[in-house]
């Protein structure tokens, strides 16, 4: 499932606001990946060009490369739906849907330094 989170976060022209709208409608990034153009067009803020971009970006090669590179440096991915994702960040409209990190994240953090 992580490969789909990375794919969603890497979509050109689709920032965190639209990513979160897509997740609200489709519930998870794999469903976004598999959504047809007509379904994507029903999401507020998605026009023809963005829908075409999403559909034409259905390739997980880059996501798998990122995961492989993270593995090599003992990196991890924290998604918007993870319990450890800081609540303060989750409530912000422009916060990313994924964080890449190394080390440990402790529960109930007030924030993350980037």
Biopython code that builds the backbone (N, CA, C, O; Angstrom):
import numpy as np
from Bio.PDB.StructureBuilder import StructureBuilder

atoms = [
    (1, "UNK", "N", (0.821, -1.197, 0.000)),
    (1, "UNK", "CA", (0.000, 0.000, 0.000)),
    (1, "UNK", "C", (0.866, 1.262, 0.000)),
    (1, "UNK", "O", (0.457, 2.286, -0.547)),
    (2, "UNK", "N", (2.051, 1.203, 0.604)),
    (2, "UNK", "CA", (2.892, 2.385, 0.711)),
    (2, "UNK", "C", (3.271, 2.940, -0.663)),
    (2, "UNK", "O", (3.422, 4.151, -0.827)),
    (3, "UNK", "N", (3.420, 2.066, -1.635)),
    (3, "UNK", "CA", (3.790, 2.526, -2.978)),
    (3, "UNK", "C", (2.731, 3.456, -3.549)),
    (3, "UNK", "O", (3.058, 4.362, -4.317)),
    (4, "UNK", "N", (1.479, 3.254, -3.194)),
    (4, "UNK", "CA", (0.410, 4.119, -3.683)),
    (4, "UNK", "C", (0.424, 5.477, -2.978)),
    (4, "UNK", "O", (0.123, 6.501, -3.591)),
    (5, "UNK", "N", (0.770, 5.484, -1.702)),
    (5, "UNK", "CA", (0.916, 6.756, -0.983)),
    (5, "UNK", "C", (2.017, 7.596, -1.629)),
    (5, "UNK", "O", (1.850, 8.795, -1.853)),
    (6, "UNK", "N", (3.124, 6.960, -1.919)),
    (6, "UNK", "CA", (4.234, 7.678, -2.545)),
    (6, "UNK", "C", (3.818, 8.165, -3.932)),
    (6, "UNK", "O", (4.099, 9.307, -4.298)),
    (7, "UNK", "N", (3.159, 7.318, -4.698)),
    (7, "UNK", "CA", (2.668, 7.715, -6.019)),
    (7, "UNK", "C", (1.791, 8.965, -5.914)),
    (7, "UNK", "O", (1.983, 9.927, -6.657)),
    (8, "UNK", "N", (0.833, 8.946, -4.993)),
    (8, "UNK", "CA", (-0.071, 10.083, -4.820)),
    (8, "UNK", "C", (0.702, 11.351, -4.461)),
    (8, "UNK", "O", (0.419, 12.427, -4.987)),
    (9, "UNK", "N", (1.660, 11.217, -3.580)),
    (9, "UNK", "CA", (2.414, 12.398, -3.127)),
    (9, "UNK", "C", (3.325, 12.959, -4.212)),
    (9, "UNK", "O", (3.748, 14.111, -4.124)),
    (10, "UNK", "N", (3.630, 12.171, -5.222)),
    (10, "UNK", "CA", (4.549, 12.574, -6.283)),
    (10, "UNK", "C", (3.843, 13.061, -7.558)),
    (10, "UNK", "O", (4.509, 13.440, -8.522)),
    (11, "UNK", "N", (2.524, 13.053, -7.572)),
    (11, "UNK", "CA", (1.799, 13.466, -8.770)),
    (11, "UNK", "C", (2.096, 14.917, -9.113)),
    (11, "UNK", "O", (1.948, 15.797, -8.266)),
    (12, "UNK", "N", (2.508, 15.169, -10.334)),
    (12, "UNK", "CA", (2.795, 16.524, -10.796)),
    (12, "UNK", "C", (1.493, 17.321, -10.908)),
    (12, "UNK", "O", (0.505, 16.849, -11.471)),
    (13, "UNK", "N", (1.515, 18.523, -10.367)),
    (13, "UNK", "CA", (0.351, 19.399, -10.456)),
    (13, "UNK", "C", (-0.758, 19.081, -9.475)),
    (13, "UNK", "O", (-1.833, 19.677, -9.536)),
    (14, "UNK", "N", (-0.507, 18.145, -8.567)),
    (14, "UNK", "CA", (-1.512, 17.758, -7.572)),
    (14, "UNK", "C", (-0.875, 17.932, -6.195)),
    (14, "UNK", "O", (-0.087, 17.095, -5.754)),
    (15, "UNK", "N", (-1.221, 19.019, -5.529)),
    (15, "UNK", "CA", (-0.648, 19.311, -4.221)),
    (15, "UNK", "C", (-1.443, 18.699, -3.091)),
    (15, "UNK", "O", (-2.402, 17.963, -3.324)),
    (16, "UNK", "N", (-1.045, 19.001, -1.859)),
    (16, "UNK", "CA", (-1.677, 18.389, -0.684)),
    (16, "UNK", "C", (-3.180, 18.637, -0.558)),
    (16, "UNK", "O", (-3.913, 17.768, -0.086)),
    (17, "UNK", "N", (-3.635, 19.797, -0.970)),
    (17, "UNK", "CA", (-5.070, 20.091, -0.853)),
    (17, "UNK", "C", (-5.877, 19.137, -1.728)),
    (17, "UNK", "O", (-6.836, 18.520, -1.264)),
    (18, "UNK", "N", (-5.488, 19.020, -2.988)),
    (18, "UNK", "CA", (-6.197, 18.117, -3.902)),
    (18, "UNK", "C", (-5.979, 16.666, -3.498)),
    (18, "UNK", "O", (-6.903, 15.858, -3.594)),
    (19, "UNK", "N", (-4.776, 16.321, -3.047)),
    (19, "UNK", "CA", (-4.506, 14.955, -2.595)),
    (19, "UNK", "C", (-5.474, 14.571, -1.475)),
    (19, "UNK", "O", (-6.015, 13.465, -1.465)),
    (20, "UNK", "N", (-5.688, 15.491, -0.537)),
    (20, "UNK", "CA", (-6.598, 15.202, 0.580)),
    (20, "UNK", "C", (-8.043, 15.101, 0.116)),
    (20, "UNK", "O", (-8.810, 14.299, 0.647)),
    (21, "UNK", "N", (-8.418, 15.905, -0.869)),
    (21, "UNK", "CA", (-9.773, 15.786, -1.432)),
    (21, "UNK", "C", (-9.953, 14.430, -2.097)),
    (21, "UNK", "O", (-10.993, 13.790, -1.946)),
    (22, "UNK", "N", (-8.939, 13.995, -2.829)),
    (22, "UNK", "CA", (-9.002, 12.673, -3.465)),
    (22, "UNK", "C", (-9.143, 11.576, -2.418)),
    (22, "UNK", "O", (-9.941, 10.654, -2.585)),
    (23, "UNK", "N", (-8.374, 11.674, -1.343)),
    (23, "UNK", "CA", (-8.460, 10.669, -0.285)),
    (23, "UNK", "C", (-9.818, 10.686, 0.400)),
    (23, "UNK", "O", (-10.340, 9.639, 0.785)),
    (24, "UNK", "N", (-10.385, 11.865, 0.550)),
    (24, "UNK", "CA", (-11.703, 11.961, 1.189)),
    (24, "UNK", "C", (-12.762, 11.237, 0.348)),
    (24, "UNK", "O", (-13.645, 10.573, 0.891)),
    (25, "UNK", "N", (-12.669, 11.368, -0.966)),
    (25, "UNK", "CA", (-13.640, 10.731, -1.860)),
    (25, "UNK", "C", (-13.348, 9.245, -2.047)),
    (25, "UNK", "O", (-14.258, 8.420, -1.976)),
    (26, "UNK", "N", (-12.083, 8.900, -2.286)),
    (26, "UNK", "CA", (-11.733, 7.520, -2.648)),
    (26, "UNK", "C", (-11.232, 6.677, -1.470)),
    (26, "UNK", "O", (-11.034, 5.471, -1.615)),
    (27, "UNK", "N", (-11.026, 7.302, -0.312)),
    (27, "UNK", "CA", (-10.654, 6.632, 0.942)),
    (27, "UNK", "C", (-9.195, 6.189, 1.054)),
    (27, "UNK", "O", (-8.653, 6.179, 2.158)),
    (28, "UNK", "N", (-8.555, 5.829, -0.032)),
    (28, "UNK", "CA", (-7.152, 5.422, 0.042)),
    (28, "UNK", "C", (-6.486, 5.685, -1.312)),
    (28, "UNK", "O", (-7.165, 5.788, -2.333)),
    (29, "UNK", "N", (-5.160, 5.792, -1.314)),
    (29, "UNK", "CA", (-4.467, 6.128, -2.558)),
    (29, "UNK", "C", (-4.534, 5.057, -3.645)),
    (29, "UNK", "O", (-4.440, 5.378, -4.829)),
    (30, "UNK", "N", (-4.694, 3.813, -3.269)),
    (30, "UNK", "CA", (-4.826, 2.765, -4.289)),
    (30, "UNK", "C", (-6.121, 2.961, -5.081)),
    (30, "UNK", "O", (-6.151, 2.754, -6.295)),
    (31, "UNK", "N", (-7.178, 3.356, -4.394)),
    (31, "UNK", "CA", (-8.447, 3.631, -5.075)),
    (31, "UNK", "C", (-8.313, 4.848, -5.993)),
    (31, "UNK", "O", (-8.921, 4.878, -7.063)),
    (32, "UNK", "N", (-7.532, 5.842, -5.594)),
    (32, "UNK", "CA", (-7.263, 6.993, -6.467)),
    (32, "UNK", "C", (-6.528, 6.505, -7.712)),
    (32, "UNK", "O", (-6.881, 6.867, -8.834)),
    (33, "UNK", "N", (-5.514, 5.688, -7.505)),
    (33, "UNK", "CA", (-4.719, 5.132, -8.600)),
    (33, "UNK", "C", (-5.610, 4.421, -9.625)),
    (33, "UNK", "O", (-5.378, 4.525, -10.830)),
    (34, "UNK", "N", (-6.612, 3.712, -9.150)),
    (34, "UNK", "CA", (-7.473, 2.903, -10.019)),
    (34, "UNK", "C", (-8.729, 3.627, -10.504)),
    (34, "UNK", "O", (-9.500, 3.071, -11.287)),
    (35, "UNK", "N", (-8.938, 4.859, -10.046)),
    (35, "UNK", "CA", (-10.155, 5.595, -10.404)),
    (35, "UNK", "C", (-10.168, 5.949, -11.892)),
    (35, "UNK", "O", (-9.131, 6.261, -12.477)),
    (36, "UNK", "N", (-11.344, 5.898, -12.485)),
    (36, "UNK", "CA", (-11.452, 6.306, -13.893)),
    (36, "UNK", "C", (-11.573, 7.830, -13.976)),
    (36, "UNK", "O", (-11.837, 8.507, -12.982)),
    (37, "UNK", "N", (-11.376, 8.339, -15.171)),
    (37, "UNK", "CA", (-11.348, 9.778, -15.383)),
    (37, "UNK", "C", (-12.661, 10.437, -14.955)),
    (37, "UNK", "O", (-12.644, 11.496, -14.328)),
    (38, "UNK", "N", (-13.779, 9.830, -15.283)),
    (38, "UNK", "CA", (-15.069, 10.447, -14.939)),
    (38, "UNK", "C", (-15.251, 10.560, -13.424)),
    (38, "UNK", "O", (-15.836, 11.532, -12.945)),
    (39, "UNK", "N", (-14.763, 9.593, -12.679)),
    (39, "UNK", "CA", (-14.829, 9.658, -11.212)),
    (39, "UNK", "C", (-13.907, 10.746, -10.680)),
    (39, "UNK", "O", (-14.268, 11.472, -9.753)),
    (40, "UNK", "N", (-12.724, 10.860, -11.260)),
    (40, "UNK", "CA", (-11.777, 11.890, -10.833)),
    (40, "UNK", "C", (-12.334, 13.287, -11.075)),
    (40, "UNK", "O", (-12.127, 14.188, -10.262)),
    (41, "UNK", "N", (-13.036, 13.468, -12.180)),
    (41, "UNK", "CA", (-13.592, 14.774, -12.522)),
    (41, "UNK", "C", (-14.671, 15.240, -11.545)),
    (41, "UNK", "O", (-15.006, 16.424, -11.515)),
    (42, "UNK", "N", (-15.206, 14.338, -10.761)),
    (42, "UNK", "CA", (-16.230, 14.699, -9.772)),
    (42, "UNK", "C", (-15.622, 15.329, -8.516)),
    (42, "UNK", "O", (-16.349, 15.872, -7.685)),
    (43, "UNK", "N", (-14.301, 15.261, -8.375)),
    (43, "UNK", "CA", (-13.626, 15.807, -7.205)),
    (43, "UNK", "C", (-13.410, 17.300, -7.411)),
    (43, "UNK", "O", (-12.890, 17.731, -8.440)),
    (44, "UNK", "N", (-13.813, 18.069, -6.431)),
    (44, "UNK", "CA", (-13.651, 19.521, -6.501)),
    (44, "UNK", "C", (-12.191, 19.888, -6.765)),
    (44, "UNK", "O", (-11.278, 19.402, -6.098)),
    (45, "UNK", "N", (-11.998, 20.754, -7.752)),
    (45, "UNK", "CA", (-10.649, 21.218, -8.067)),
    (45, "UNK", "C", (-9.937, 20.402, -9.128)),
    (45, "UNK", "O", (-8.824, 20.741, -9.530)),
    (46, "UNK", "N", (-10.571, 19.327, -9.586)),
    (46, "UNK", "CA", (-9.947, 18.496, -10.617)),
    (46, "UNK", "C", (-10.647, 18.759, -11.950)),
    (46, "UNK", "O", (-11.842, 18.513, -12.115)),
    (47, "UNK", "N", (-9.861, 19.263, -12.884)),
    (47, "UNK", "CA", (-10.366, 19.507, -14.227)),
    (47, "UNK", "C", (-9.840, 18.458, -15.182)),
    (47, "UNK", "O", (-9.212, 17.480, -14.778)),
    (48, "UNK", "N", (-10.108, 18.680, -16.450)),
    (48, "UNK", "CA", (-9.697, 17.731, -17.488)),
    (48, "UNK", "C", (-8.192, 17.463, -17.466)),
    (48, "UNK", "O", (-7.765, 16.309, -17.512)),
    (49, "UNK", "N", (-7.388, 18.526, -17.397)),
    (49, "UNK", "CA", (-5.932, 18.356, -17.442)),
    (49, "UNK", "C", (-5.412, 17.557, -16.251)),
    (49, "UNK", "O", (-4.572, 16.670, -16.405)),
    (50, "UNK", "N", (-5.919, 17.879, -15.065)),
    (50, "UNK", "CA", (-5.459, 17.170, -13.864)),
    (50, "UNK", "C", (-5.906, 15.712, -13.898)),
    (50, "UNK", "O", (-5.133, 14.819, -13.552)),
    (51, "UNK", "N", (-7.131, 15.470, -14.307)),
    (51, "UNK", "CA", (-7.627, 14.090, -14.410)),
    (51, "UNK", "C", (-6.795, 13.301, -15.418)),
    (51, "UNK", "O", (-6.419, 12.156, -15.167)),
    (52, "UNK", "N", (-6.512, 13.926, -16.562)),
    (52, "UNK", "CA", (-5.666, 13.257, -17.565)),
    (52, "UNK", "C", (-4.281, 12.966, -17.004)),
    (52, "UNK", "O", (-3.716, 11.899, -17.248)),
    (53, "UNK", "N", (-3.733, 13.920, -16.248)),
    (53, "UNK", "CA", (-2.410, 13.746, -15.645)),
    (53, "UNK", "C", (-2.406, 12.566, -14.671)),
    (53, "UNK", "O", (-1.478, 11.757, -14.672)),
    (54, "UNK", "N", (-3.434, 12.476, -13.852)),
    (54, "UNK", "CA", (-3.516, 11.377, -12.879)),
    (54, "UNK", "C", (-3.602, 10.035, -13.600)),
    (54, "UNK", "O", (-2.888, 9.091, -13.260)),
    (55, "UNK", "N", (-4.477, 9.960, -14.592)),
    (55, "UNK", "CA", (-4.653, 8.707, -15.335)),
    (55, "UNK", "C", (-3.367, 8.312, -16.052)),
    (55, "UNK", "O", (-2.994, 7.139, -16.061)),
    (56, "UNK", "N", (-2.685, 9.293, -16.656)),
    (56, "UNK", "CA", (-1.465, 8.970, -17.407)),
    (56, "UNK", "C", (-0.264, 8.706, -16.500)),
    (56, "UNK", "O", (0.775, 8.233, -16.961)),
    (57, "UNK", "N", (-0.411, 9.010, -15.216)),
    (57, "UNK", "CA", (0.689, 8.797, -14.257)),
    (57, "UNK", "C", (0.598, 7.463, -13.545)),
    (57, "UNK", "O", (1.266, 7.270, -12.529)),
    (58, "UNK", "N", (-0.185, 6.560, -14.030)),
    (58, "UNK", "CA", (-0.364, 5.259, -13.377)),
    (58, "UNK", "C", (0.818, 4.346, -13.654)),
    (58, "UNK", "O", (0.769, 3.447, -14.494)),
    (59, "UNK", "N", (1.865, 4.615, -12.922)),
    (59, "UNK", "CA", (3.078, 3.811, -13.013)),
    (59, "UNK", "C", (3.738, 3.872, -11.644)),
    (59, "UNK", "O", (3.947, 4.957, -11.101)),
    (60, "UNK", "N", (4.060, 2.739, -11.097)),
    (60, "UNK", "CA", (4.604, 2.684, -9.741)),
    (60, "UNK", "C", (6.122, 2.525, -9.703)),
    (60, "UNK", "O", (6.694, 2.332, -8.631)),
    (61, "UNK", "N", (6.778, 2.603, -10.858)),
    (61, "UNK", "CA", (8.230, 2.428, -10.898)),
    (61, "UNK", "C", (8.961, 3.425, -10.003)),
    (61, "UNK", "O", (9.843, 3.040, -9.236)),
    (62, "UNK", "N", (8.596, 4.712, -10.099)),
    (62, "UNK", "CA", (9.267, 5.727, -9.281)),
    (62, "UNK", "C", (8.999, 5.488, -7.794)),
    (62, "UNK", "O", (9.899, 5.643, -6.969)),
    (63, "UNK", "N", (7.783, 5.117, -7.455)),
    (63, "UNK", "CA", (7.446, 4.821, -6.056)),
    (63, "UNK", "C", (8.289, 3.669, -5.524)),
    (63, "UNK", "O", (8.767, 3.710, -4.390)),
    (64, "UNK", "N", (8.466, 2.649, -6.343)),
    (64, "UNK", "CA", (9.266, 1.502, -5.921)),
    (64, "UNK", "C", (10.743, 1.889, -5.765)),
    (64, "UNK", "O", (11.419, 1.388, -4.866)),
    (65, "UNK", "N", (11.244, 2.773, -6.630)),
    (65, "UNK", "CA", (12.627, 3.266, -6.487)),
    (65, "UNK", "C", (12.789, 4.033, -5.186)),
    (65, "UNK", "O", (13.779, 3.862, -4.475)),
    (66, "UNK", "N", (11.818, 4.875, -4.878)),
    (66, "UNK", "CA", (11.871, 5.643, -3.627)),
    (66, "UNK", "C", (11.860, 4.700, -2.435)),
    (66, "UNK", "O", (12.653, 4.873, -1.509)),
    (67, "UNK", "N", (10.982, 3.711, -2.439)),
    (67, "UNK", "CA", (10.940, 2.736, -1.345)),
    (67, "UNK", "C", (12.256, 1.981, -1.217)),
    (67, "UNK", "O", (12.735, 1.746, -0.108)),
    (68, "UNK", "N", (12.830, 1.607, -2.333)),
    (68, "UNK", "CA", (14.112, 0.904, -2.323)),
    (68, "UNK", "C", (15.208, 1.787, -1.730)),
    (68, "UNK", "O", (16.004, 1.325, -0.912)),
    (69, "UNK", "N", (15.249, 3.046, -2.139)),
    (69, "UNK", "CA", (16.245, 3.978, -1.594)),
    (69, "UNK", "C", (16.037, 4.216, -0.106)),
    (69, "UNK", "O", (17.006, 4.312, 0.647)),
    (70, "UNK", "N", (14.788, 4.313, 0.323)),
    (70, "UNK", "CA", (14.506, 4.472, 1.753)),
    (70, "UNK", "C", (15.000, 3.267, 2.541)),
    (70, "UNK", "O", (15.580, 3.409, 3.617)),
    (71, "UNK", "N", (14.764, 2.082, 1.993)),
    (71, "UNK", "CA", (15.201, 0.857, 2.645)),
    (71, "UNK", "C", (16.720, 0.870, 2.848)),
    (71, "UNK", "O", (17.221, 0.465, 3.897)),
    (72, "UNK", "N", (17.434, 1.337, 1.838)),
    (72, "UNK", "CA", (18.896, 1.363, 1.899)),
    (72, "UNK", "C", (19.433, 2.299, 2.979)),
    (72, "UNK", "O", (20.512, 2.056, 3.519)),
    (73, "UNK", "N", (18.706, 3.350, 3.298)),
    (73, "UNK", "CA", (19.176, 4.310, 4.317)),
    (73, "UNK", "C", (18.403, 4.184, 5.632)),
    (73, "UNK", "O", (18.487, 5.057, 6.496)),
    (74, "UNK", "N", (17.650, 3.091, 5.775)),
    (74, "UNK", "CA", (16.820, 2.858, 6.951)),
    (74, "UNK", "C", (15.796, 3.980, 7.136)),
    (74, "UNK", "O", (15.516, 4.412, 8.255)),
    (75, "UNK", "N", (15.249, 4.436, 6.013)),
    (75, "UNK", "CA", (14.224, 5.477, 6.041)),
    (75, "UNK", "C", (12.842, 4.879, 6.119)),
    (75, "UNK", "O", (12.641, 3.689, 5.874)),
    (76, "UNK", "N", (11.898, 5.723, 6.463)),
    (76, "UNK", "CA", (10.513, 5.273, 6.610)),
    (76, "UNK", "C", (9.561, 6.305, 6.012)),
    (76, "UNK", "O", (9.945, 7.432, 5.701)),
    (77, "UNK", "N", (8.332, 5.890, 5.865)),
    (77, "UNK", "CA", (7.280, 6.766, 5.362)),
    (77, "UNK", "C", (6.162, 6.814, 6.390)),
    (77, "UNK", "O", (5.718, 5.783, 6.896)),
    (78, "UNK", "N", (5.721, 8.009, 6.686)),
    (78, "UNK", "CA", (4.606, 8.218, 7.601)),
    (78, "UNK", "C", (3.478, 8.841, 6.788)),
    (78, "UNK", "O", (3.664, 9.889, 6.169)),
    (79, "UNK", "N", (2.309, 8.204, 6.786)),
    (79, "UNK", "CA", (1.195, 8.719, 5.985)),
    (79, "UNK", "C", (0.207, 9.495, 6.847)),
    (79, "UNK", "O", (0.191, 9.389, 8.074)),
    (80, "UNK", "N", (-0.596, 10.262, 6.169)),
    (80, "UNK", "CA", (-1.611, 11.073, 6.824)),
    (80, "UNK", "C", (-2.519, 10.237, 7.724)),
    (80, "UNK", "O", (-3.016, 10.741, 8.731)),
    (81, "UNK", "N", (-2.740, 8.980, 7.380)),
    (81, "UNK", "CA", (-3.638, 8.121, 8.150)),
    (81, "UNK", "C", (-2.940, 7.358, 9.284)),
    (81, "UNK", "O", (-3.597, 6.655, 10.052)),
    (82, "UNK", "N", (-1.618, 7.493, 9.391)),
    (82, "UNK", "CA", (-0.890, 6.815, 10.466)),
    (82, "UNK", "C", (-1.175, 7.469, 11.815)),
    (82, "UNK", "O", (-1.320, 8.688, 11.912)),
    (83, "UNK", "N", (-1.253, 6.643, 12.850)),
    (83, "UNK", "CA", (-1.487, 7.161, 14.202)),
    (83, "UNK", "C", (-0.388, 8.111, 14.666)),
    (83, "UNK", "O", (-0.641, 9.020, 15.457)),
    (84, "UNK", "N", (0.828, 7.901, 14.176)),
    (84, "UNK", "CA", (1.945, 8.751, 14.597)),
    (84, "UNK", "C", (2.033, 10.072, 13.830)),
    (84, "UNK", "O", (2.829, 10.937, 14.194)),
    (85, "UNK", "N", (1.234, 10.243, 12.779)),
    (85, "UNK", "CA", (1.228, 11.511, 12.048)),
    (85, "UNK", "C", (0.738, 12.595, 13.015)),
    (85, "UNK", "O", (-0.352, 12.473, 13.575)),
    (86, "UNK", "N", (1.522, 13.644, 13.213)),
    (86, "UNK", "CA", (1.147, 14.663, 14.207)),
    (86, "UNK", "C", (-0.230, 15.273, 13.938)),
    (86, "UNK", "O", (-0.523, 15.691, 12.817)),
    (87, "UNK", "N", (-1.054, 15.320, 14.953)),
    (87, "UNK", "CA", (-2.418, 15.832, 14.813)),
    (87, "UNK", "C", (-2.421, 17.286, 14.334)),
    (87, "UNK", "O", (-3.274, 17.681, 13.539)),
    (88, "UNK", "N", (-1.471, 18.069, 14.818)),
    (88, "UNK", "CA", (-1.382, 19.478, 14.404)),
    (88, "UNK", "C", (-1.148, 19.557, 12.902)),
    (88, "UNK", "O", (-1.801, 20.339, 12.211)),
    (89, "UNK", "N", (-0.232, 18.762, 12.401)),
    (89, "UNK", "CA", (0.068, 18.762, 10.967)),
    (89, "UNK", "C", (-1.128, 18.245, 10.169)),
    (89, "UNK", "O", (-1.435, 18.780, 9.104)),
    (90, "UNK", "N", (-1.795, 17.229, 10.661)),
    (90, "UNK", "CA", (-2.930, 16.636, 9.943)),
    (90, "UNK", "C", (-4.063, 17.643, 9.767)),
    (90, "UNK", "O", (-4.806, 17.582, 8.788)),
    (91, "UNK", "N", (-4.191, 18.558, 10.705)),
    (91, "UNK", "CA", (-5.274, 19.540, 10.634)),
    (91, "UNK", "C", (-4.952, 20.712, 9.705)),
    (91, "UNK", "O", (-5.829, 21.521, 9.405)),
    (92, "UNK", "N", (-3.717, 20.808, 9.253)),
    (92, "UNK", "CA", (-3.327, 21.915, 8.374)),
    (92, "UNK", "C", (-3.620, 21.552, 6.923)),
    (92, "UNK", "O", (-3.296, 20.452, 6.474)),
    (93, "UNK", "N", (-4.222, 22.463, 6.207)),
    (93, "UNK", "CA", (-4.660, 22.190, 4.834)),
    (93, "UNK", "C", (-3.508, 21.868, 3.894)),
    (93, "UNK", "O", (-3.670, 21.064, 2.976)),
    (94, "UNK", "N", (-2.338, 22.485, 4.108)),
    (94, "UNK", "CA", (-1.217, 22.296, 3.182)),
    (94, "UNK", "C", (-0.190, 21.265, 3.662)),
    (94, "UNK", "O", (0.873, 21.130, 3.055)),
    (95, "UNK", "N", (-0.489, 20.548, 4.724)),
    (95, "UNK", "CA", (0.468, 19.542, 5.193)),
    (95, "UNK", "C", (0.553, 18.399, 4.190)),
    (95, "UNK", "O", (-0.443, 18.055, 3.553)),
    (96, "UNK", "N", (1.728, 17.813, 4.047)),
    (96, "UNK", "CA", (1.884, 16.718, 3.074)),
    (96, "UNK", "C", (1.148, 15.457, 3.520)),
    (96, "UNK", "O", (0.924, 15.238, 4.711)),
    (97, "UNK", "N", (0.780, 14.638, 2.544)),
    (97, "UNK", "CA", (0.105, 13.377, 2.875)),
    (97, "UNK", "C", (1.105, 12.317, 3.317)),
    (97, "UNK", "O", (0.717, 11.314, 3.916)),
    (98, "UNK", "N", (2.390, 12.528, 3.029)),
    (98, "UNK", "CA", (3.439, 11.635, 3.518)),
    (98, "UNK", "C", (4.629, 12.442, 4.015)),
    (98, "UNK", "O", (4.941, 13.515, 3.499)),
    (99, "UNK", "N", (5.278, 11.898, 5.025)),
    (99, "UNK", "CA", (6.569, 12.385, 5.505)),
    (99, "UNK", "C", (7.566, 11.248, 5.317)),
    (99, "UNK", "O", (7.260, 10.086, 5.586)),
    (100, "UNK", "N", (8.740, 11.592, 4.860)),
    (100, "UNK", "CA", (9.846, 10.639, 4.818)),
    (100, "UNK", "C", (10.722, 10.973, 6.010)),
    (100, "UNK", "O", (10.993, 12.145, 6.275)),
    (101, "UNK", "N", (11.169, 9.951, 6.734)),
    (101, "UNK", "CA", (11.972, 10.233, 7.917)),
    (101, "UNK", "C", (12.910, 9.080, 8.233)),
    (101, "UNK", "O", (12.762, 7.964, 7.735)),
    (102, "UNK", "N", (13.864, 9.392, 9.069)),
    (102, "UNK", "CA", (14.763, 8.381, 9.636)),
    (102, "UNK", "C", (14.705, 8.548, 11.139)),
    (102, "UNK", "O", (14.463, 9.643, 11.647)),
    (103, "UNK", "N", (14.926, 7.464, 11.839)),
    (103, "UNK", "CA", (14.872, 7.525, 13.294)),
    (103, "UNK", "C", (13.500, 7.122, 13.802)),
    (103, "UNK", "O", (12.802, 6.315, 13.188)),
    (104, "UNK", "N", (13.127, 7.706, 14.946)),
    (104, "UNK", "CA", (11.852, 7.366, 15.567)),
    (104, "UNK", "C", (10.976, 8.585, 15.714)),
    (104, "UNK", "O", (11.459, 9.692, 15.950)),
    (105, "UNK", "N", (9.697, 8.372, 15.575)),
    (105, "UNK", "CA", (8.712, 9.405, 15.867)),
    (105, "UNK", "C", (7.914, 8.897, 17.058)),
    (105, "UNK", "O", (7.413, 7.772, 17.059)),
    (106, "UNK", "N", (7.808, 9.729, 18.045)),
    (106, "UNK", "CA", (7.085, 9.339, 19.257)),
    (106, "UNK", "C", (5.630, 9.779, 19.180)),
    (106, "UNK", "O", (5.297, 10.763, 18.519)),
    (107, "UNK", "N", (4.793, 9.051, 19.849)),
    (107, "UNK", "CA", (3.364, 9.348, 19.863)),
    (107, "UNK", "C", (3.103, 10.704, 20.517)),
    (107, "UNK", "O", (3.872, 11.155, 21.367)),
    (108, "UNK", "N", (2.022, 11.338, 20.112)),
    (108, "UNK", "CA", (1.538, 12.589, 20.683)),
    (108, "UNK", "C", (2.505, 13.766, 20.552)),
    (108, "UNK", "O", (2.573, 14.620, 21.436)),
    (109, "UNK", "N", (3.240, 13.806, 19.463)),
    (109, "UNK", "CA", (4.108, 14.950, 19.215)),
    (109, "UNK", "C", (3.274, 16.168, 18.857)),
    (109, "UNK", "O", (2.214, 16.046, 18.244)),
    (110, "UNK", "N", (3.757, 17.341, 19.241)),
    (110, "UNK", "CA", (3.077, 18.571, 18.862)),
    (110, "UNK", "C", (3.472, 19.009, 17.469)),
    (110, "UNK", "O", (2.794, 19.846, 16.874)),
    (111, "UNK", "N", (4.554, 18.463, 16.934)),
    (111, "UNK", "CA", (4.994, 18.841, 15.605)),
    (111, "UNK", "C", (6.218, 18.063, 15.186)),
    (111, "UNK", "O", (6.730, 17.221, 15.923)),
    (112, "UNK", "N", (6.673, 18.363, 13.991)),
    (112, "UNK", "CA", (7.854, 17.720, 13.436)),
    (112, "UNK", "C", (8.740, 18.810, 12.849)),
    (112, "UNK", "O", (8.245, 19.721, 12.185)),
    (113, "UNK", "N", (10.029, 18.725, 13.085)),
    (113, "UNK", "CA", (10.967, 19.654, 12.447)),
    (113, "UNK", "C", (11.394, 19.106, 11.110)),
    (113, "UNK", "O", (11.684, 17.916, 10.978)),
    (114, "UNK", "N", (11.434, 19.971, 10.119)),
    (114, "UNK", "CA", (11.811, 19.538, 8.777)),
    (114, "UNK", "C", (13.072, 20.289, 8.377)),
    (114, "UNK", "O", (13.585, 20.090, 7.276)),
]
sb = StructureBuilder()
sb.init_structure("model")
sb.init_model(0)
sb.init_chain("A")
sb.init_seg("    ")
for serial, (resi, resn, name, xyz) in enumerate(atoms, 1):
    if name == "N":
        sb.init_residue(resn, " ", resi, " ")
    sb.init_atom(name, np.array(xyz, "f"), 0.0, 1.0, " ", f" {name:<3s}", serial, name[0])
structure = sb.get_structure()
